[in-house]
Amino acid sequence: MSDNGGSDNGGSDNSAWRGGPDPREPAFDPWLQPELFRGVLTRRVFAFLIDLVLLAIPIVLGVVFISVFGVVTLGLGWALFWLVSPASVIWALVYYGATLGGPSSATVGMRMMDLQMRTWYGEPSYFVMGAVHAILFWVSITMLSPFVLLVGLFNGRRRLLHDIVLGTVIINSAALGRDAQPLRSF
């Protein structure tokens, strides 16, 4: 039996999950590659507003449909209004998970602003990470007030609190260049 918990699988040490050292180095250095982080916070605000509009459109259409359906059914259809809240949460999780976990690792707003989400060691995002990123964002804003967003002003990588907790970094994809983007390895 070896010291790493009995896993003799070709030298793959999983001690990072148990609090041991992680052999991966951060992929993006703000001192060596400042162009990757230039203007990221401002672009994130505009990307968030674009995504908020895209998230609201189907919800507003659903509310209008339920309202008209309620009028047509003489009030019986209005009982469907209880579905709006859970459906909007599910829609937001699917949106963020699918777009951040997609091939471009960016939401529609982030793509419009030339931003990408990567892990701190440079890998593209995946569905669960995108959904958890959205959950951590909304929880941190709700529980700690919007002032928690000021964390991005005080670190070189311009990471917000939920980025730090999740181990992600948002970079300027235009500065990364088309040839230098790491390929997804499934």
N, C-alpha and C positions, 0 to 999 in steps of 0.2 A: 504494500500500500504506500502511496506517495504522500508527500506533505500537502499537496493541493487538494485534499479531500477525496482522494482515491480515483481521480480522473486521469488515467493514462491514455489519452486519446491523441497521441501524436504531438505532444508538446503544447496543446491548447490549454492554457491556464485560465480558468474562469475566476480568478481571485478578485477581479474588479467588482464583481457582484457582492463579494463579502468584505468590501472595504479595503482591499489590497491595492497596490499600485496599478494604474491603467497604463499599458505600454503605448497607447496612442497619443500623439502630440496634437495640439490644436493646429488646425489647418490654415487658419487665416490670422495673420499677425497684423494688428493695427499700426504697428510702427514700421514694418517692412512693406505693407500693402495698404497705405491710407486711402487710396482711391476706392477700395472695396467698401469703406464705411462712410465716405463723404456724402452727406445729405440723406442718410438712411432714415433718421428719425422724422424728418419733414415728409419724406416720401411715404413712410409708414402711416402717417396721419391721413394723407390723401387716399392711400390705398384702402385704409379702413373705412373711410367715408364711401368710397365706391362700392366696396363689398357690402356695406350696410344697406345701400340702395338696392343692390342686387338681391340681398336677402329679404328685403321688405316687399319687393314687387309680388312674389307669389303669395305672401301672407295677406297683403292688401286685396289681391284678387280673390283669395279664399274667403275673406271677410265679406267682400261685396257679393260673392256667390251665395254665401249663407244668408245674407240679408235679403236678397231677392228671393231665394228659395223659401225663406220664412214668410215673406209676403204672399207668395203663391200658395203656400200650404196653410195659410191663415194662422201663422204663429208656431206651427209644429216644427218647422225647419230650424227655428232659432235655437232649438235644443242642441244643435250641432256646434254652437259657439264654444262649448267646453273643449272641443277638439283643437281650437286655434292655438292655445298655449303649448300643449305637448307637441303638436305638429310643427310649430315654429322652432322648438328646441331640437327636434329630430332633423328638421330641414337644415338648421345651422350646423349641426354636427356632421351631417352627410356632406354639406357644401365644403366646410373646412377640411374634412378628412379626405374627400375626393380631390380637391384642388391642391392642397398642400402635399398630398400623397401621390399626386399625378407626376407625369414625366417632367414638368417644368418646376416642381416643388414651389409653386406660388399660386395664390388665389388670383382671380381675374384682376382685382385691383392692384395686386402686387406686380402682375405681369405688365399692366399699363404703366406702372411706375418703375419698371426695370429692377424689381427686387426678387430675391430668392431666399428660401429658408433652407439652411443646411444644418447638419449636426455640427457640433464644435470641432469634430475631426474631419469634416468635409464631405460626408456622405449625403445623398439626397434624402428628403423626408419620405415617410410612408403614411398610409391611411390613419393608423392608430395615433401616430405622433401628431398628425394634423388635427385630429379630433381632440386629443388631450391638450394640445396647444391652445385651442379655442376655449376649452373648459377652464384651464388654468388662468387664461387672460380674464375671463368674466368673473371667476372667483376672486382673483386678486383685486380687480377693480371694485367689486362689490364689498369685499371684506376689509380692504385696506384703504379705500378711497382712491379717487383718480390721481392723487398725489404720488402714488406708487410708480407712476410713469416717469417721474423725475429721475429714477434710477438710471435711465438711459443716458442722462447728461453727464454722469460721473464715472463712466467706464469707457475704455478705448474702443471696444467692439460695438458700442451703442446698443447693448443688450438690455432688455427690460427684465423685470423680476421673473416673469413666467418663462422667459428665454433662458435665464440662468438656471432656474429649477429644472427645466426640461433638458437642458444641454444643447440648445439650438442657437444659431446665429443667423441674422438677416443680413444679406450682403447685396451690394449694388451689382446686379448681373451684367449690366452694360460694361462695367469695368473689368469683369471677369474674362470677357471675350468668349467667342463661340468655340474656339479650339481648346481652351483650357478647362472647360466644364467636365468634371468627372462623370464617367458613364455609370449608369445604374447596373449593379451586378446582382441579378436574381439567381 
